[in-house]
Each structure stands twice: as structure tokens, then as C-alpha cells.
Amino acid sequence: PDLTGHEKFVLGNVKYNISRIHVTAVELPSASISLLPGSGIKLVIGNASLTIDMNWSIRTWMFKDSGRGTVHISKVFVTAVFSTPLDSTGPTAISLTSCHTTSGDIDLKLNGKT
């Protein structure tokens, strides 16, 4: 979905819009899934990266600008634990019980037109 909002700064408000958000690349060089006896599943993703393309626009009382942008997020590490019910009386359900995510580098490139 598009992201729209505003932020207040000392010099005034900045209205922003980020639209046409598309994930263009995902790399998962290290991923593993293991069973946790009696409780669920553990997913570990290491050193992943993600590239996103988007349109952006900002407006202040002084100026406005818009353009295209690319965000590249790298050195992403995720550990997630999912629980599963032990009985078989109903449909299978999986719920996320814990999740820890870190990212190392974020590279943002904005191309604008005034």
C-alpha cells in the first residue's frame, strides 16, 4: 500500500507520499528451518537483502518535489518461531510466537524533478 503522512519540524510541516512500491529483488543466501519438538518451527534467515523501487513526493510551505527512488536493505537477519497446536481436533493453525529482525545497511537513492 501507499504511504502518506506529514511530519512537523521547526520550520513547518512536511507532507509526503510514497507510492507504487515494488519489491524488485530479494536475496536469501542463508536460510534454515528446524523443528522445535513439542512446540513448533524455527526459521532463521541470515545476511538477506531486499531492493524496493518507488515513487515519492514531498511538499512544504516553501517547495515541493517528486521523483523515483530505490531502497536497498542489506545484512538483514531474521529469527522467527512459529507454534503449532499439538491436537488434531481442528484445522491446522500456525501462529507467530516470536520474531527478531535486524538490518545492517540501508542505501537510499532519490531521483527528483522540481
C-alpha positions as CSV (number, residue, x, y, z in Angstrom):
1,P,0.0,0.0,0.0
2,D,1.0,3.6,-0.5
3,L,2.4,5.6,2.5
4,T,1.1,9.1,3.1
5,G,1.5,11.4,6.0
6,H,3.1,14.5,7.4
7,E,5.9,15.4,9.9
8,K,6.2,18.5,11.9
9,F,9.6,20.3,12.0
10,V,10.8,23.6,13.4
11,L,10.4,25.3,10.0
12,G,6.9,23.8,9.3
13,N,5.1,20.7,8.2
14,V,6.4,18.3,5.5
15,K,3.7,16.3,3.7
16,Y,4.9,13.1,2.0
17,N,3.6,10.4,-0.3
18,I,5.4,7.2,-1.2
19,S,3.5,5.2,-3.9
20,R,4.0,2.4,-6.5
21,I,6.1,0.5,-4.0
22,H,7.5,-2.6,-5.7
23,V,9.9,-5.2,-4.3
24,T,12.3,-5.8,-7.2
25,A,14.8,-8.2,-5.7
26,V,15.1,-10.5,-2.6
27,E,18.2,-12.5,-1.8
28,L,18.2,-15.2,0.9
29,P,21.8,-16.6,0.8
30,S,21.3,-18.4,4.2
31,A,18.0,-19.7,5.4
32,S,17.1,-22.7,7.6
33,I,14.0,-24.2,9.1
34,S,14.2,-26.5,12.2
35,L,11.6,-28.3,14.2
36,L,11.2,-27.5,17.9
37,P,10.0,-30.7,19.5
38,G,6.6,-30.3,21.1
39,S,6.2,-26.6,20.3
40,G,6.7,-25.6,16.6
41,I,9.1,-24.4,14.0
42,K,12.1,-22.1,14.0
43,L,13.0,-20.1,10.9
44,V,16.4,-18.4,10.6
45,I,17.4,-16.1,7.7
46,G,20.9,-14.7,7.6
47,N,22.5,-12.0,5.5
48,A,19.5,-11.4,3.3
49,S,18.9,-8.3,1.1
50,L,15.9,-6.5,-0.4
51,T,15.6,-3.9,-3.1
52,I,12.5,-1.7,-3.4
53,D,11.6,0.8,-6.1
54,M,9.0,3.5,-5.5
55,N,7.6,6.9,-6.5
56,W,7.9,9.7,-3.9
57,S,6.7,13.3,-3.4
58,I,7.1,15.9,-0.6
59,R,5.5,19.3,-0.1
60,T,6.3,22.1,2.3
61,W,5.3,25.7,2.6
62,M,8.5,26.6,0.7
63,F,8.8,24.0,-2.0
64,K,7.6,20.7,-3.5
65,D,9.4,17.9,-5.2
66,S,8.8,14.4,-6.5
67,G,10.5,11.6,-8.4
68,R,11.6,7.9,-8.3
69,G,13.6,6.2,-5.6
70,T,15.3,2.9,-4.8
71,V,16.0,1.5,-1.3
72,H,18.4,-1.3,-0.9
73,I,18.4,-3.0,2.5
74,S,21.3,-5.5,3.2
75,K,22.7,-7.5,6.1
76,V,19.2,-8.5,7.2
77,F,18.9,-11.2,9.9
78,V,15.6,-12.7,10.9
79,T,14.8,-15.3,13.6
80,A,11.1,-16.3,13.9
81,V,9.4,-19.0,16.0
82,F,6.0,-20.4,15.0
83,S,3.9,-22.5,17.3
84,T,1.6,-25.3,16.1
85,P,-1.2,-26.9,18.1
86,L,-0.5,-30.4,19.4
87,D,-4.0,-31.8,18.9
88,S,-5.6,-32.7,15.7
89,T,-9.2,-31.9,16.5
90,G,-9.5,-28.8,14.2
91,P,-7.9,-27.3,11.2
92,T,-4.1,-26.8,11.3
93,A,-3.1,-23.4,12.7
94,I,0.3,-21.7,12.9
95,S,0.9,-18.6,14.9
96,L,4.0,-16.4,15.2
97,T,5.2,-16.5,18.8
98,S,8.4,-14.5,18.5
99,C,10.3,-12.6,15.8
100,H,13.6,-10.7,15.9
101,T,14.9,-8.8,12.9
102,T,18.0,-6.6,12.4
103,S,19.3,-4.8,9.3
104,G,22.8,-3.6,8.8
105,D,22.9,-1.2,5.8
106,I,20.2,0.9,4.1
107,D,21.1,2.7,0.8
108,L,18.5,5.2,-0.4
109,K,18.7,6.8,-3.8
110,L,16.2,9.5,-4.8
111,N,15.9,11.0,-8.3
112,G,13.8,14.1,-8.3
113,K,12.3,16.6,-10.6
114,T,11.3,20.1,-9.5
